[in-house]
């Protein structure tokens, strides 16, 4: 089971790095990417699998060498939850409270929608790159890698 946990950890690092780089390129180019969201969701799923595998190992009596491993291992899940919460408020920051989105001309609606997607991509990209750092650190303190 430890080997599966290790492979899942590598998947967390690789998928979040891919999402982070993809999102950064799309954000910098100011070009929304549908594929980014698929890679991001795969990265998020890998985190859930990784945390569940870690919990199974802990319940089975396999404790980490270093207690920091738990903090660094759960941190990606917490980062994702906060990032998704911040992403949910992205639209509110782009559309003034006293303006109904539907009342805007279609060109302005498109411009606002693109700003919202870009803001969301920026948030999730930053979260993905932070998650890579936490995952690498979790691997380092566990003694399994690096």
N, C-alpha and C positions, 0 to 999 in steps of 0.2 A: 504494500500500500504506500510505503514511503516513496517508492520509485514513481508511482502515479502522481503523487503530490509534487514531486520534483518536476516531472514533465508538465504538469498543469501550471507550475510556477513559471517555467520557461515560456509556456503559451501566454500567460498573463503579460510577461515582459514583451514578447514579440508582438502580440496583437495590439497592446497599448502603444508601443513604439510606432507601429504601422499607422494606427489611428492618429496619433499625435503628429507624425510627420505629414501624413496625408492632409490632415486638417490645417496644419500650418501653411503648407503650400497653397491650398485652396483659399485660406483666409488672406494670405499675402497677395495672391493674384486677384482677390475680390471676386472669386468665381465659386458659387455654392456647388457642392458635390453631393449627389445622392449616394454614391458609393461610400463616401466617408461615413455616413450613418450606419450602413451595414457593417463596416469594419468596426466601428465604435460599439455597436450592439454585440458583436461577436466578442470583443474585448471585455465588455461588461459581463457577458455570460461566463467567460473564462474566470473572472474574479469570483463569481458566485460558486462555481465548481471548486475553485481553489480553496475558498473559505470553508465550504462544506467538507472537503477532503481533510482539511486541517482539523476541523471539529471531530470528524470520525477518528482520526489518529489520536487526538487528545482523549476522547472518551475510551478508546482502546488501551489507554495507558502509555502511549508514546508521547513523552514530553519533549519540547524543544530544548536544545543545549543551552540557549540563552533566552531569558524571558522577554527580551526586546523583540524576538521573532514574532510573538503574538501581536504586539502593537503594530509592527510594520506589516504583518500579514492581514490584519483587519483594516488598517488605514485605507487601502484602496476602496474597500466597500463604503466606508464613511465618506471618502472624497467623492465617489460617484453619487451618493445620496445628496450631498450638499450641492454638487454641480447640477444635478437634475433639478433640484429646487430652485437654484439661481436661473437656470435655463427657462423654467416655467414663467419667471417674471420678466424675461427679455422683451416680450411684446409690450408690456406696460411701460417700459422705459422709452420705447420708440414712438408710441402713440399718446399724445397729450390726453389727459383725463376729460377735458371739455370738448374733444373732437371725436366724432363717431367715425370709425374706420370706413364704414360703408358710404359715408357722405363725401369722402375724398374722391377726387378724379381718379380714373383708372391708372394713369401714369404715376400719380403720387402713391396709390395703393401698392403698385408694384415696387416702387422705390422703398417704401416702408417695409414691405415684406422681405425684400433683399437685405435691408439693414438688420431686421430681426434674425434672419437665418445666419447672417455673418456674425452677429453677436453671439448667437447660440453655438455656432461652430467654434468661435474663439474660446468660449467658456469650456466647452467639452474637450477642445484640443489641449488647453492648459491643464485640465484635470487628467487627461490621458498621460501627459508627460510627467506630471507629479506622481501618478500611479507607477510609472516606470521606475522612478527614483525610489519609491517605497518598496516595490517588489525586488529591486536589486539589493536594497538594504536588508530586506527580510532574508534573502538568500545569503548575504554576507554574514549576518549574525548567526545563522543556523549552522554555518560551517559546511554546508552542502556544495557551495559554489564559491568561486573566486578565491 
